[in-house]
Amino acid sequence: MTWGRDTDEHEAREQVDAFLGAGGNLIDTADVYADGASERLLGRLLAEDGRRDQVVLATKAVSLPGTERRFDASRRHILDALEGSLRRLGVDTIDLWQLHAWDPWTPLDETLAAVDAAIASGKVRYAGVSNYAGWQLAQAATSSALRDGSQPLVSVQVEYSLLQRGVEREVVPAAEALGLGLLPWSPLGRGVLSGKYRNGTPADSRAANPSFSSFVQPYLSEDSRRVVDAVCTAAQGLDAQPVEVALAWVRDQPGVVAPIIGARTAAQLKTALASAKLELPAQLRAALDDISRPTRGYPEYGWNQR
């Protein structure tokens, strides 16, 4: 999301090299990230040394930042957005094309028919959704599966971390029941789970950036601090970094395919990649589960559910 704005081409190239070298393969962007600069930069990097074939390339359409409507999943808009993404990325096909958010103004059948057309054209291999509520996910996935000749949705990308577990109420169970893979975005709680805000706001952090401060602020509460303190204590006991603990926790949650690491620098990415080797002891995982447990109740949980 920061590529082409806060992350320059040199840093981005270092990240791609480190990521592919560690065995990673999924790179996720969106048509609106940095006003399209993210896709252009990623496209240039993937063209180097024939790296396109090593990557599961994911991008998104639907968002209209800075407009009153905000989201447009109409056939016209998303197919135009797809052409723009292909052009900026310099590719013929996108591996995973995702609907960035739910659009209440467009009939779902129209949106899914456009997705079917994109797949039939060969310009998209698989489709997913992002930031859908549980009922929206269930409706989209079910409608997609029932359409003649359509390919079912394969994934749902949602914010999911020790500081944001609201998706466990309905989205996670829906994804599991429908066979969709979970792609957690912001698995580090918008950077807060790194522990870097425990003693103030670093000058080079997102919370200090006018463009991102409002994005980070909700997770700088006292409740969040207790979770962050627990993560840091666990990391100290495991001789690991808080980033590794937070990523290992979300990585092992039911249904999770791959946490999406939003690294701004190559150094941040390398720390995050170390989490792949970290296994959390059951007792420690239970303690983290307990301190971050979301509020649950009727009708998702309670006397009427087993």
C-alpha positions as CSV (number, residue, x, y, z in Angstrom):
1,M,0.0,0.0,0.0
2,T,2.9,2.4,0.6
3,W,4.8,1.4,-2.6
4,G,5.3,4.4,-4.9
5,R,4.6,6.8,-2.1
6,D,6.5,6.1,1.2
7,T,8.4,3.1,-0.2
8,D,10.6,3.9,-3.2
9,E,11.8,1.6,-6.0
10,H,15.0,0.7,-4.3
11,E,13.3,-0.4,-1.0
12,A,10.6,-2.2,-2.9
13,R,13.2,-4.1,-5.0
14,E,14.9,-5.2,-1.8
15,Q,11.6,-6.4,-0.4
16,V,10.8,-8.4,-3.5
17,D,14.3,-10.0,-3.5
18,A,14.0,-10.9,0.2
19,F,10.5,-12.2,0.0
20,L,11.0,-14.4,-3.0
21,G,14.4,-15.6,-1.6
22,A,12.6,-16.7,1.6
23,G,10.1,-18.7,-0.4
24,G,7.2,-16.2,-0.4
25,N,5.0,-16.0,-3.5
26,L,1.8,-13.9,-2.9
27,I,2.1,-10.2,-3.5
28,D,-1.1,-8.1,-3.0
29,T,-1.8,-4.6,-4.2
30,A,-4.8,-2.6,-5.4
31,D,-5.7,-0.3,-8.2
32,V,-6.0,2.7,-5.8
33,Y,-2.8,2.2,-3.7
34,A,-0.8,5.4,-4.2
35,D,-3.1,6.4,-7.0
36,G,-1.9,3.5,-9.1
37,A,1.8,4.0,-8.4
38,S,1.9,0.8,-6.4
39,E,0.8,-1.3,-9.4
40,R,3.2,0.5,-11.8
41,L,6.2,-0.1,-9.4
42,L,5.3,-3.7,-8.8
43,G,4.9,-4.3,-12.5
44,R,8.4,-3.0,-13.2
45,L,9.9,-5.2,-10.5
46,L,8.1,-8.3,-11.7
47,A,9.3,-7.7,-15.3
48,E,12.9,-8.0,-14.1
49,D,14.6,-11.4,-14.5
50,G,11.3,-13.1,-15.4
51,R,10.0,-13.0,-11.9
52,R,6.3,-12.8,-12.9
53,D,6.0,-16.6,-13.0
54,Q,7.2,-16.9,-9.4
55,V,4.4,-14.7,-8.0
56,V,0.8,-15.2,-7.2
57,L,-0.2,-11.6,-8.2
58,A,-3.3,-10.2,-6.4
59,T,-4.9,-6.8,-6.9
60,K,-8.3,-5.2,-6.3
61,A,-11.0,-3.1,-7.8
62,V,-14.2,-1.2,-6.6
63,S,-12.7,1.6,-4.4
64,L,-13.2,5.2,-5.3
65,P,-11.3,7.2,-2.6
66,G,-12.2,10.8,-2.1
67,T,-15.6,10.5,-3.7
68,E,-19.0,10.6,-2.1
69,R,-19.9,7.1,-3.4
70,R,-16.6,5.6,-2.2
71,F,-17.3,2.1,-3.7
72,D,-18.4,1.2,-7.2
73,A,-18.8,-2.5,-8.1
74,S,-20.8,-1.8,-11.3
75,R,-19.8,-3.8,-14.4
76,R,-18.5,-0.7,-16.2
77,H,-16.3,0.5,-13.3
78,I,-14.7,-2.8,-12.3
79,L,-14.0,-4.0,-15.8
80,D,-12.5,-0.6,-16.6
81,A,-10.5,-0.8,-13.4
82,L,-9.3,-4.3,-14.4
83,E,-7.9,-2.9,-17.7
84,G,-6.2,-0.2,-15.8
85,S,-4.6,-2.7,-13.4
86,L,-3.4,-4.9,-16.3
87,R,-1.9,-1.9,-18.0
88,R,-0.1,-0.6,-14.9
89,L,1.2,-4.0,-13.9
90,G,2.3,-4.9,-17.4
91,V,0.7,-8.3,-17.4
92,D,-1.9,-10.2,-19.3
93,T,-3.5,-12.0,-16.4
94,I,-4.1,-11.3,-12.7
95,D,-4.0,-14.4,-10.5
96,L,-6.3,-13.2,-7.8
97,W,-8.7,-10.3,-8.5
98,Q,-10.6,-9.1,-5.4
99,L,-13.6,-6.9,-4.9
100,H,-12.2,-4.3,-2.5
101,A,-15.5,-3.7,-0.6
102,W,-19.2,-4.2,-0.7
103,D,-21.2,-1.8,-2.9
104,P,-24.8,-1.5,-1.8
105,W,-25.7,0.5,-4.9
106,T,-24.9,-2.2,-7.5
107,P,-27.0,-5.4,-7.8
108,L,-24.8,-8.3,-6.8
109,D,-25.7,-10.3,-9.9
110,E,-24.3,-7.5,-12.0
111,T,-21.0,-7.5,-10.1
112,L,-20.6,-11.3,-10.2
113,A,-21.5,-11.4,-13.9
114,A,-18.6,-8.9,-14.6
115,V,-16.3,-11.1,-12.5
116,D,-17.4,-14.2,-14.5
117,A,-16.6,-12.2,-17.7
118,A,-13.2,-11.3,-16.5
119,I,-12.4,-14.9,-15.7
120,A,-13.8,-16.2,-19.0
121,S,-11.7,-13.6,-20.9
122,G,-8.5,-15.1,-19.4
123,K,-7.6,-11.8,-17.8
124,V,-8.3,-13.1,-14.3
125,R,-7.6,-16.6,-12.9
126,Y,-9.4,-16.5,-9.5
127,A,-11.6,-14.0,-7.7
128,G,-12.1,-13.1,-4.1
129,V,-13.7,-10.4,-2.0
130,S,-12.4,-8.0,0.7
131,N,-13.9,-6.3,3.7
132,Y,-17.2,-8.1,3.4
133,A,-19.5,-8.7,6.4
134,G,-20.5,-12.3,7.2
135,W,-23.9,-12.1,5.4
136,Q,-22.4,-10.3,2.4
137,L,-19.7,-12.9,2.1
138,A,-22.3,-15.7,2.4
139,Q,-24.5,-14.1,-0.2
140,A,-21.7,-13.4,-2.7
141,A,-20.1,-16.9,-2.4
142,T,-23.4,-18.7,-2.6
143,S,-24.6,-16.7,-5.6
144,S,-21.3,-17.2,-7.3
145,A,-21.4,-20.9,-6.8
146,L,-24.9,-21.2,-8.1
147,R,-24.3,-19.2,-11.3
148,D,-24.2,-21.4,-14.4
149,G,-20.6,-21.7,-15.7
150,S,-19.2,-19.4,-13.0
151,Q,-16.1,-20.1,-10.9
152,P,-16.8,-19.9,-7.2
153,L,-15.0,-17.2,-5.1
154,V,-11.9,-18.5,-3.5
155,S,-10.8,-16.0,-0.8
156,V,-11.8,-13.2,1.5
157,Q,-9.4,-10.5,2.7
158,V,-10.2,-8.9,6.0
159,E,-8.5,-7.1,8.8
160,Y,-7.5,-9.7,11.4
161,S,-5.1,-9.5,14.2
162,L,-4.8,-9.8,18.0
163,L,-6.2,-6.2,18.1
164,Q,-9.0,-6.9,15.6
165,R,-10.8,-10.2,16.1
166,G,-14.3,-9.0,15.2
167,V,-14.2,-11.2,12.0
168,E,-14.4,-14.3,14.2
169,R,-18.1,-13.6,15.0
170,E,-19.3,-14.3,11.4
171,V,-16.8,-13.9,8.7
172,V,-14.4,-16.6,9.8
173,P,-17.2,-19.2,10.3
174,A,-18.7,-18.2,7.0
175,A,-15.4,-18.6,5.1
176,E,-14.8,-22.0,6.7
177,A,-18.3,-23.2,5.8
178,L,-18.0,-21.9,2.3
179,G,-14.5,-23.1,1.7
180,L,-12.9,-19.7,1.2
181,G,-9.3,-19.0,2.3
182,L,-8.7,-16.1,4.7
183,L,-6.1,-13.4,3.8
184,P,-5.7,-11.2,6.9
185,W,-4.6,-7.6,6.2
186,S,-2.9,-5.6,8.9
187,P,-2.0,-8.6,10.9
188,L,0.2,-6.4,13.1
189,G,-2.8,-4.3,14.2
190,R,-1.8,-1.4,11.9
191,G,1.7,-1.6,13.2
192,V,0.8,-1.3,16.9
193,L,1.6,-4.9,17.8
194,S,5.2,-4.3,16.9
195,G,5.4,-2.6,20.2
196,K,6.9,0.6,18.8
197,Y,4.2,2.8,20.2
198,R,4.6,1.7,23.8
199,N,6.7,4.7,24.8
200,G,5.4,7.3,22.4
201,T,5.0,7.9,18.7
202,P,8.2,7.5,16.6
203,A,8.8,10.3,14.1
204,D,9.0,7.9,11.2
205,S,5.9,5.9,12.1
206,R,2.5,5.8,10.4
207,A,0.9,7.4,13.5
208,A,3.2,10.4,13.0
209,N,2.2,10.6,9.3
210,P,-0.8,13.0,8.7
211,S,-2.0,10.6,6.0
212,F,-2.1,7.6,8.3
213,S,-2.4,8.9,11.9
214,S,-6.2,8.5,12.0
215,F,-5.7,4.9,10.7
216,V,-3.5,4.0,13.6
217,Q,-5.1,6.0,16.4
218,P,-8.0,3.6,17.2
219,Y,-5.5,1.0,18.3
220,L,-3.6,3.2,20.7
221,S,-6.2,2.7,23.4
222,E,-5.7,1.3,26.9
223,D,-7.3,-2.1,25.9
224,S,-4.9,-2.4,23.0
225,R,-2.0,-1.6,25.3
226,R,-2.7,-4.6,27.5
227,V,-2.7,-6.9,24.4
228,V,0.6,-5.3,23.1
229,D,2.2,-5.7,26.5
230,A,1.2,-9.4,26.5
231,V,2.7,-9.8,23.0
232,C,6.0,-8.1,24.1
233,T,6.2,-10.3,27.2
234,A,5.6,-13.4,25.1
235,A,8.3,-12.3,22.7
236,Q,10.8,-11.8,25.4
237,G,10.2,-15.2,26.8
238,L,10.6,-16.8,23.3
239,D,13.7,-14.7,22.5
240,A,11.8,-13.3,19.5
241,Q,10.4,-10.0,18.3
242,P,6.8,-8.9,19.0
243,V,6.2,-8.8,15.3
244,E,7.1,-12.5,15.0
245,V,4.7,-13.4,17.9
246,A,1.8,-11.4,16.4
247,L,2.2,-12.9,13.0
248,A,2.6,-16.4,14.2
249,W,-0.6,-16.1,16.2
250,V,-2.7,-15.0,13.2
251,R,-0.9,-17.3,10.8
252,D,-2.2,-20.3,12.8
253,Q,-5.8,-19.2,13.1
254,P,-8.4,-21.5,11.5
255,G,-8.8,-20.9,7.8
256,V,-5.9,-18.5,7.4
257,V,-4.0,-18.9,4.1
258,A,-1.4,-16.2,4.5
259,P,-1.2,-13.0,6.6
260,I,-0.5,-10.0,4.3
261,I,2.6,-8.2,5.6
262,G,2.4,-4.4,5.0
263,A,6.1,-3.7,5.3
264,R,7.3,-0.2,4.5
265,T,11.0,-1.1,4.5
266,A,13.1,-4.1,3.7
267,A,14.3,-4.3,7.4
268,Q,10.7,-4.5,8.6
269,L,10.0,-7.3,6.1
270,K,13.0,-9.4,7.1
271,T,11.8,-9.2,10.8
272,A,8.3,-10.3,9.7
273,L,9.6,-13.2,7.6
274,A,11.3,-14.6,10.7
275,S,7.8,-15.4,12.1
276,A,7.6,-18.4,9.6
277,K,9.9,-20.4,11.9
278,L,8.3,-19.4,15.2
279,E,5.9,-21.9,16.8
280,L,3.9,-20.6,19.7
281,P,3.5,-22.9,22.7
282,A,-0.1,-23.9,23.4
283,Q,-0.1,-22.2,26.8
284,L,1.2,-18.9,25.4
285,R,-1.3,-19.0,22.6
286,A,-4.1,-19.6,25.1
287,A,-3.0,-16.6,27.1
288,L,-2.9,-14.4,24.0
289,D,-6.4,-15.7,23.0
290,D,-7.7,-14.8,26.4
291,I,-6.4,-11.3,26.7
292,S,-7.5,-10.3,23.2
293,R,-10.9,-12.2,23.2
294,P,-13.6,-10.2,21.4
295,T,-17.1,-9.7,22.8
296,R,-19.4,-12.4,21.6
297,G,-23.1,-13.0,22.2
298,Y,-26.5,-13.7,20.7
299,P,-27.1,-14.9,18.0
300,E,-23.7,-16.0,16.8
301,Y,-22.8,-17.4,20.3
302,G,-24.9,-18.3,23.2
303,W,-27.6,-20.7,24.4
304,N,-28.9,-21.1,20.8
305,Q,-25.6,-22.2,19.3
306,R,-23.5,-25.3,19.9
